[in-house]
Amino acid sequence: MGVDLSAVWELPDVREALARRDMRAVFRAVSAAGLSQREIAQRTGQNQSDVSAVVHGREVQSYDLLVRIAVGLGIPRGYMGLAYSPGCEPRSPDQEEDEDVKRRRFLAHAGQVVLGAAVFGDPEPFSVAPWSPTPAPRRIGMTDVEQVRRATEHLRALELVHGGGVVLPAFDGHAQTAEGLLKARAADQVRREMFGAVALLRGRAAGAAYDMGLMDHARSHLLQGMKLAREGDHPAIQASLLHNAGCIERHGGAPDAALRLFSLGHLSASNIGCPRLLALLEINEAWAHAQLGNREQATRAIASARDNFARGETENTPPWLSWFTLAEVRSVEGVTWVALGEETKAVSSLREALRNRTNANLLSQSFELAELGATHLRDGDLSEGVRLGMKSLDLVGPLRSQRARDRLAPLQTAALRSGRQAADLTHRITLARRT
């Protein structure tokens, strides 16, 4: 257990193997330096049989295991693309001394801040280190692709509960870092999957920007995502991004531009035969047609979307499209019926959407409650309209979402027309929309 491996990590061929995360070559180099397979297993928290399997060709893709190997064998994490700070070369004694000085300076400031006294010496000037991006590994595998996907979906989940304003800066940073991974070496399939993962990330980032009313920011993310989807040969992802783009234009008051974007996406989705994706595009086409007063096209698009959604229950649907559920279909149906003046159908669709919602998506719940409240107010059911409107405002209040406040507009109009009986609701909406 006393074998010093520090010199091994500086050998050019070993450094290259570490950059590729080629643990077979690394373990063989360690064995040549005098460390047995049993000792490698003890240091890295594995069974000896697992170490033997790696030596004989098994790939190591688990991020957690790569970290255990780096820590257990004393490998500088940056050599394997696992570092979270710039620079991974061994430090000289002078650098160690500089670090010690910085540590003492930090302790002095910490004591001053916490206790209000120089308990660890007089604080010297302390500068904040500039931000620098996470160093990208020289080679990536499917583990890296999954990390990008998981981080993207985690941020998306936070957005649905707290609004786009909470996660947009994180999405921007995540996109910048993830695109750096596209420059690393990778197997062809890994590279293709990474292009798809980053394209979807750009789409999610666009959604957060759109939620905050930052349309140009959203369009920039979408165009970059479309380029990545094309380069990685992902027509389904490109169709999904065109759906996002269409929703942005429809929200901005340009349903005709939205329909052109949806039709581009529809073409891609038809060519690859993905019914769930077709349903997503068609139900949103229905809403845009309804805004333009195209009743026949809107009702036809609703019927087609329902059929394709049902087909998608039994046919293969990409995992990244799992968010498009029955609740989403009924929600867009509801606002489409509102635009067509079919209030009874709108109430039925919106209530079904809410029944299928969970607290994992407070953002959409706020939209549906506002639409449903406005519908009841227009029909003269003031008590129910006010009750639902207040529930929507309870959700909108804490959300960092411009879109949630914009979606209060129909409720505000209906409340104003309802007079004194909806005065408190009108007042709360006015305050919320000013926020």
C-alpha positions as CSV (number, residue, x, y, z in Angstrom):
1,M,0.0,0.0,0.0
2,G,3.0,2.3,0.2
3,V,3.7,2.5,-3.6
4,D,4.2,6.1,-4.6
5,L,2.2,6.6,-7.9
6,S,2.8,10.4,-8.3
7,A,5.4,9.9,-11.0
8,V,3.2,7.5,-12.9
9,W,0.6,10.2,-13.5
10,E,3.2,12.4,-15.2
11,L,4.2,9.8,-17.9
12,P,3.0,11.1,-21.3
13,D,1.2,7.8,-22.2
14,V,-0.5,7.6,-18.8
15,R,-1.6,11.3,-19.0
16,E,-3.1,10.5,-22.4
17,A,-4.9,7.5,-21.0
18,L,-6.3,9.5,-18.1
19,A,-7.6,12.2,-20.5
20,R,-9.4,9.4,-22.4
21,R,-10.6,7.9,-19.1
22,D,-9.0,4.6,-20.4
23,M,-8.9,2.8,-17.0
24,R,-7.6,-0.4,-18.7
25,A,-4.4,1.4,-19.6
26,V,-4.3,3.2,-16.2
27,F,-4.7,0.0,-14.2
28,R,-2.0,-1.7,-16.2
29,A,0.4,1.2,-15.6
30,V,-0.4,1.1,-11.9
31,S,0.3,-2.7,-11.8
32,A,3.6,-2.1,-13.6
33,A,4.5,0.4,-10.8
34,G,4.0,-2.4,-8.2
35,L,0.4,-2.1,-7.1
36,S,-1.5,-5.4,-7.1
37,Q,-5.1,-5.8,-8.3
38,R,-6.1,-6.5,-4.8
39,E,-4.5,-3.2,-3.6
40,I,-6.2,-1.3,-6.5
41,A,-9.5,-2.8,-5.4
42,Q,-9.0,-1.8,-1.8
43,R,-8.0,1.8,-2.7
44,T,-10.9,2.3,-5.1
45,G,-13.7,0.5,-3.3
46,Q,-14.2,-2.3,-5.8
47,N,-14.0,-6.1,-5.8
48,Q,-10.8,-7.5,-7.2
49,S,-12.9,-9.3,-9.9
50,D,-14.1,-5.8,-11.1
51,V,-10.5,-4.6,-11.3
52,S,-9.6,-7.7,-13.3
53,A,-12.5,-7.1,-15.7
54,V,-11.4,-3.5,-16.3
55,V,-7.8,-4.7,-16.9
56,H,-9.2,-7.1,-19.5
57,G,-11.2,-4.5,-21.4
58,R,-14.4,-3.5,-19.5
59,E,-15.0,0.2,-19.9
60,V,-15.6,2.4,-16.8
61,Q,-18.3,5.0,-17.5
62,S,-19.8,5.6,-14.0
63,Y,-18.9,9.1,-12.9
64,D,-18.9,8.0,-9.2
65,L,-16.5,5.2,-9.9
66,L,-14.2,7.4,-11.9
67,V,-14.1,9.8,-8.9
68,R,-13.3,6.9,-6.5
69,I,-10.5,5.8,-8.7
70,A,-9.1,9.3,-8.9
71,V,-9.3,9.8,-5.1
72,G,-8.1,6.2,-4.2
73,L,-5.1,6.3,-6.5
74,G,-4.2,9.9,-5.9
75,I,-4.8,11.0,-9.5
76,P,-5.2,14.8,-10.0
77,R,-8.9,15.0,-10.8
78,G,-8.2,17.5,-13.6
79,Y,-6.2,14.9,-15.5
80,M,-9.4,12.9,-15.9
81,G,-11.6,15.9,-16.7
82,L,-13.2,15.7,-13.2
83,A,-11.8,18.9,-11.8
84,Y,-14.0,21.8,-11.0
85,S,-11.3,24.4,-11.0
86,P,-9.0,25.7,-13.7
87,G,-5.5,24.2,-13.9
88,C,-4.7,20.7,-12.8
89,E,-0.9,20.6,-12.9
90,P,1.0,19.7,-9.7
91,R,1.8,22.7,-7.6
92,S,5.4,23.8,-6.7
93,P,6.5,24.5,-3.1
94,D,6.2,28.3,-3.9
95,Q,2.6,27.7,-5.0
96,E,1.9,25.8,-1.8
97,E,3.3,28.7,0.2
98,D,1.1,31.1,-1.7
99,E,-1.9,28.9,-0.9
100,D,-1.0,28.9,2.8
101,V,-0.9,32.7,2.7
102,K,-4.3,32.9,1.1
103,R,-5.7,30.4,3.6
104,R,-4.5,32.6,6.5
105,R,-6.0,35.7,4.9
106,F,-9.3,33.9,4.5
107,L,-9.3,32.8,8.1
108,A,-8.6,36.4,9.3
109,H,-11.6,37.7,7.2
110,A,-13.9,34.9,8.4
111,G,-13.1,35.7,12.0
112,Q,-13.7,39.4,11.4
113,V,-17.0,38.8,9.7
114,V,-18.4,36.2,12.1
115,L,-17.2,37.6,15.5
116,G,-16.5,41.3,14.6
117,A,-13.0,41.0,15.9
118,A,-9.6,40.1,14.5
119,V,-9.4,36.7,16.2
120,F,-7.2,35.2,13.5
121,G,-5.0,38.2,12.9
122,D,-5.6,41.5,11.1
123,P,-7.5,40.9,7.8
124,E,-5.5,41.8,4.7
125,P,-7.0,42.8,1.3
126,F,-8.9,39.8,-0.1
127,S,-9.9,39.6,-3.8
128,V,-12.6,37.4,-5.2
129,A,-11.2,35.0,-7.8
130,P,-12.7,35.6,-11.3
131,W,-15.2,33.0,-12.5
132,S,-13.9,30.5,-15.0
133,P,-15.7,27.6,-16.7
134,T,-15.4,24.0,-15.6
135,P,-12.6,22.5,-17.6
136,A,-13.9,20.1,-20.3
137,P,-12.5,16.5,-20.4
138,R,-10.5,15.5,-23.5
139,R,-12.8,12.5,-24.1
140,I,-16.4,11.9,-23.2
141,G,-18.6,8.9,-22.9
142,M,-22.3,8.2,-22.3
143,T,-21.8,9.0,-18.6
144,D,-21.2,12.6,-19.7
145,V,-24.3,12.6,-21.9
146,E,-26.5,11.4,-19.0
147,Q,-25.1,14.1,-16.7
148,V,-26.1,16.8,-19.2
149,R,-29.6,15.3,-19.5
150,R,-30.1,14.9,-15.8
151,A,-29.0,18.5,-15.0
152,T,-31.2,19.8,-17.8
153,E,-34.3,18.0,-16.5
154,H,-33.5,19.0,-12.9
155,L,-33.5,22.6,-13.9
156,R,-36.7,22.1,-15.9
157,A,-38.4,20.6,-12.8
158,L,-37.4,23.7,-10.7
159,E,-38.8,26.0,-13.4
160,L,-42.2,24.3,-13.3
161,V,-42.4,24.9,-9.6
162,H,-40.7,28.3,-9.2
163,G,-40.7,29.9,-12.7
164,G,-38.2,30.6,-15.4
165,G,-36.6,33.5,-13.5
166,V,-35.2,31.1,-10.9
167,V,-33.4,28.9,-13.4
168,L,-32.5,31.0,-16.4
169,P,-29.0,32.0,-15.3
170,A,-28.3,28.3,-14.4
171,F,-29.6,27.2,-17.8
172,D,-27.3,29.8,-19.6
173,G,-24.2,28.6,-17.7
174,H,-25.2,24.9,-18.2
175,A,-25.5,25.4,-22.0
176,Q,-22.1,27.1,-22.2
177,T,-20.4,24.4,-20.3
178,A,-22.2,21.5,-22.1
179,E,-21.3,22.9,-25.5
180,G,-17.6,22.7,-24.4
181,L,-18.1,18.9,-24.2
182,L,-18.8,18.8,-28.0
183,K,-15.2,19.6,-28.6
184,A,-13.9,16.5,-26.7
185,R,-13.1,13.3,-28.4
186,A,-15.9,10.7,-28.4
187,A,-17.2,7.6,-30.2
188,D,-19.6,8.4,-33.0
189,Q,-22.7,7.3,-31.1
190,V,-21.7,9.2,-28.0
191,R,-21.0,12.4,-30.1
192,R,-24.5,12.1,-31.7
193,E,-26.2,11.6,-28.4
194,M,-24.3,14.6,-26.9
195,F,-25.5,16.8,-29.8
196,G,-29.0,15.8,-29.1
197,A,-28.7,16.4,-25.3
198,V,-27.3,19.9,-25.8
199,A,-29.9,20.7,-28.4
200,L,-32.6,19.8,-25.9
201,L,-30.8,21.8,-23.3
202,R,-30.9,24.8,-25.5
203,G,-34.7,24.2,-25.9
204,R,-35.2,24.1,-22.2
205,A,-33.1,27.3,-21.7
206,A,-35.3,29.0,-24.4
207,G,-38.4,27.9,-22.4
208,A,-37.0,29.6,-19.3
209,A,-36.2,32.8,-21.2
210,Y,-39.7,32.7,-22.8
211,D,-41.2,32.3,-19.4
212,M,-39.5,35.6,-18.4
213,G,-40.7,37.4,-21.5
214,L,-37.2,37.5,-22.9
215,M,-38.1,36.6,-26.5
216,D,-34.8,37.5,-28.2
217,H,-32.9,35.5,-25.6
218,A,-35.2,32.6,-26.2
219,R,-34.9,32.8,-30.0
220,S,-31.1,32.8,-29.7
221,H,-31.1,29.5,-27.7
222,L,-33.6,27.9,-30.1
223,L,-31.5,28.8,-33.2
224,Q,-28.4,27.3,-31.6
225,G,-30.4,24.2,-30.6
226,M,-31.7,23.8,-34.1
227,K,-28.2,23.9,-35.5
228,L,-27.0,21.2,-33.0
229,A,-30.0,19.0,-33.8
230,R,-29.3,19.2,-37.5
231,E,-25.6,18.5,-37.0
232,G,-26.4,15.5,-34.8
233,D,-29.1,14.3,-37.1
234,H,-32.0,14.6,-34.7
235,P,-35.1,15.6,-36.7
236,A,-37.4,14.8,-33.8
237,I,-35.6,17.2,-31.5
238,Q,-35.6,19.8,-34.2
239,A,-39.4,19.4,-34.6
240,S,-39.7,19.9,-30.8
241,L,-37.6,23.1,-31.0
242,L,-39.8,24.4,-33.8
243,H,-42.8,23.8,-31.5
244,N,-41.1,25.9,-28.8
245,A,-40.5,28.6,-31.4
246,G,-44.1,28.6,-32.5
247,C,-45.3,28.9,-28.9
248,I,-43.1,32.0,-28.4
249,E,-44.6,33.7,-31.5
250,R,-48.1,32.8,-30.6
251,H,-47.6,34.2,-27.1
252,G,-46.2,37.3,-28.7
253,G,-49.4,37.9,-30.7
254,A,-48.3,36.5,-34.0
255,P,-50.3,33.2,-34.5
256,D,-49.7,33.3,-38.3
257,A,-45.9,33.2,-37.7
258,A,-46.5,30.4,-35.1
259,L,-48.4,28.3,-37.7
260,R,-45.5,28.6,-40.1
261,L,-43.1,27.3,-37.5
262,F,-45.5,24.5,-36.4
263,S,-45.8,23.4,-40.1
264,L,-42.0,23.1,-40.4
265,G,-42.0,21.0,-37.3
266,H,-45.0,19.0,-38.5
267,L,-43.0,18.1,-41.7
268,S,-40.1,16.7,-39.7
269,A,-42.4,14.8,-37.3
270,S,-44.3,13.2,-40.2
271,N,-41.1,12.0,-41.8
272,I,-40.0,10.2,-38.7
273,G,-43.4,8.8,-37.7
274,C,-43.6,10.0,-34.1
275,P,-47.4,10.3,-33.3
276,R,-46.8,11.9,-29.8
277,L,-44.7,14.7,-31.4
278,L,-47.4,15.2,-34.1
279,A,-50.0,15.6,-31.4
280,L,-47.9,18.2,-29.7
281,L,-47.6,20.2,-32.8
282,E,-51.3,19.8,-33.9
283,I,-52.8,20.8,-30.5
284,N,-50.8,24.0,-30.6
285,E,-51.7,24.6,-34.3
286,A,-55.3,24.4,-33.1
287,W,-54.8,27.2,-30.6
288,A,-53.1,29.4,-33.2
289,H,-55.9,28.7,-35.8
290,A,-58.5,29.6,-33.1
291,Q,-56.7,32.9,-32.4
292,L,-57.0,33.7,-36.2
293,G,-60.7,32.7,-36.2
294,N,-60.2,29.6,-38.3
295,R,-62.8,27.4,-36.6
296,E,-62.8,24.5,-39.0
297,Q,-59.0,24.2,-39.1
298,A,-58.9,24.5,-35.3
299,T,-61.4,21.7,-34.6
300,R,-59.8,19.5,-37.2
301,A,-56.4,20.0,-35.6
302,I,-57.9,19.1,-32.1
303,A,-59.3,15.9,-33.5
304,S,-56.1,14.9,-35.2
305,A,-54.1,15.7,-32.1
306,R,-56.3,13.5,-30.0
307,D,-55.9,10.6,-32.4
308,N,-52.1,10.9,-32.6
309,F,-51.9,11.3,-28.8
310,A,-53.8,8.0,-28.4
311,R,-51.5,6.3,-30.9
312,G,-48.5,7.6,-29.0
313,E,-49.7,5.6,-25.9
314,T,-48.7,2.4,-27.7
315,E,-46.0,3.5,-30.1
316,N,-42.4,4.5,-29.2
317,T,-42.1,8.0,-27.7
318,P,-38.7,9.6,-27.0
319,P,-38.0,9.9,-23.2
320,W,-37.5,13.7,-23.5
321,L,-41.1,14.0,-24.7
322,S,-42.6,12.3,-21.6
323,W,-43.6,15.8,-20.2
324,F,-46.3,16.0,-22.9
325,T,-49.1,14.3,-21.1
326,L,-52.9,14.2,-21.3
327,A,-53.0,17.2,-19.0
328,E,-51.0,19.2,-21.6
329,V,-53.4,18.2,-24.4
330,R,-56.5,19.1,-22.4
331,S,-55.0,22.4,-21.3
332,V,-54.3,23.6,-24.8
333,E,-57.7,22.3,-25.9
334,G,-59.3,24.4,-23.2
335,V,-57.8,27.7,-24.3
336,T,-58.5,26.8,-27.9
337,W,-62.2,26.3,-27.0
338,V,-62.1,29.7,-25.2
339,A,-60.8,31.4,-28.3
340,L,-63.6,29.8,-30.3
341,G,-66.2,30.9,-27.8
342,E,-67.1,27.3,-26.8
343,E,-67.2,28.0,-23.0
344,T,-68.8,24.7,-22.0
345,K,-66.2,22.7,-23.8
346,A,-63.5,24.9,-22.4
347,V,-64.6,24.3,-18.8
348,S,-64.6,20.5,-19.4
349,S,-61.1,20.4,-20.9
350,L,-59.6,22.8,-18.4
351,R,-61.0,20.8,-15.4
352,E,-59.7,17.6,-16.9
353,A,-56.3,19.2,-17.3
354,L,-56.3,20.2,-13.6
355,R,-57.4,16.7,-12.5
356,N,-54.4,15.3,-14.2
357,R,-51.9,17.8,-12.8
358,T,-49.6,17.3,-9.9
359,N,-47.8,19.8,-7.7
360,A,-44.7,19.2,-9.8
361,N,-46.1,21.7,-12.3
362,L,-47.5,24.8,-10.4
363,L,-46.8,27.0,-13.4
364,S,-49.3,25.2,-15.7
365,Q,-51.8,24.9,-12.8
366,S,-51.7,28.7,-12.5
367,F,-52.5,29.1,-16.2
368,E,-55.4,26.7,-16.1
369,L,-57.0,28.1,-12.9
370,A,-56.8,31.6,-14.4
371,E,-58.5,30.5,-17.7
372,L,-61.1,28.5,-15.8
373,G,-61.8,31.4,-13.4
374,A,-62.2,33.8,-16.3
375,T,-64.6,31.4,-18.1
376,H,-66.9,31.2,-15.0
377,L,-66.9,34.9,-14.6
378,R,-67.9,35.4,-18.2
379,D,-70.8,32.9,-17.7
380,G,-72.0,34.8,-14.6
381,D,-70.9,32.3,-12.0
382,L,-69.1,34.9,-10.0
383,S,-68.5,33.0,-6.8
384,E,-66.8,30.1,-8.6
385,G,-64.9,32.5,-10.9
386,V,-63.6,34.5,-8.0
387,R,-62.6,31.4,-6.0
388,L,-60.7,29.9,-9.0
389,G,-59.1,33.3,-9.8
390,M,-57.9,33.6,-6.2
391,K,-56.4,30.1,-6.3
392,S,-54.5,31.1,-9.5
393,L,-53.1,34.2,-7.8
394,D,-52.0,32.2,-4.8
395,L,-49.8,30.2,-7.2
396,V,-48.7,33.1,-9.4
397,G,-47.5,35.3,-6.4
398,P,-44.3,33.3,-5.6
399,L,-43.5,32.4,-9.2
400,R,-40.6,34.2,-11.0
401,S,-42.6,34.1,-14.3
402,Q,-43.6,36.9,-16.5
403,R,-45.7,34.5,-18.6
404,A,-47.8,33.5,-15.5
405,R,-48.6,37.2,-15.1
406,D,-49.4,37.7,-18.7
407,R,-51.8,34.7,-18.6
408,L,-53.8,36.6,-16.0
409,A,-55.0,39.1,-18.7
410,P,-58.3,37.3,-19.6
411,L,-59.1,36.9,-15.9
412,Q,-58.4,40.6,-15.3
413,T,-60.8,41.6,-18.1
414,A,-63.5,39.3,-16.8
415,A,-63.1,40.5,-13.2
416,L,-63.3,44.1,-14.3
417,R,-66.6,43.4,-16.2
418,S,-68.0,41.6,-13.1
419,G,-68.0,44.9,-11.1
420,R,-68.0,45.2,-7.3
421,Q,-68.5,41.4,-6.6
422,A,-65.0,40.8,-8.1
423,A,-63.3,44.0,-6.8
424,D,-60.9,42.2,-4.5
425,L,-59.9,39.8,-7.3
426,T,-59.4,42.8,-9.7
427,H,-57.2,44.5,-7.1
428,R,-55.0,41.4,-6.6
429,I,-54.6,40.8,-10.3
430,T,-53.6,44.5,-10.8
431,L,-50.9,44.1,-8.1
432,A,-49.7,40.8,-9.4
433,R,-49.3,42.1,-13.0
434,R,-47.3,45.1,-11.8
435,T,-44.8,42.9,-10.0
